[in-house]
Amino acid sequence: MNQPATRMISLLLSLGVSALLLLYPQIVMDADNQANHSVLMLLLFGIMIGFIHGVGFKPLTTFWRFVLSPILSWPILLAAIVFAAEQ
């Protein structure tokens, strides 16, 4: 999972979702037009992992290697894109 192609996908997904969040912040709003901080925290966590993996950082320990892998970030980022497309 550390090939240049997967790192590029992580970086592009993170950049895209970051731009989406900047230009369309309504994706983290609930029905009362209040910011849903749980969704925002999860979304920012996915963006953070995508950037870390995308720039090529390689953690030493197994735990951090799993946490900072695209296994966690890609589903979060893709779910954000799908959720924004539905609105």
C-alpha positions, 0 to 999 in steps of 0.5 A: 500500500505504499506504491507511488500510485496509492500515495498519489490517490491518497493525496488527490483524494485529500486535496479534493475533499479539502477543496470540497469542504472549503467550497461547500461547507454544508456537507458537515451541517445537520438539519438545523444548519448547525455544524455537525462536529462529529462528522467534521472530526471524522472528515478531517481525520480522513483528510489528515491520514490521506495527506500523511500517506500521500506525501510518503510518510512511513511509520515504523510501528505496526499500529501507526502503519495501520492507522495512517494507511489508506485502509482507513482514509479512502472509505472516509474520503469516498463517503464524503464525496458520495455524501456531498454528491447526494446533497 
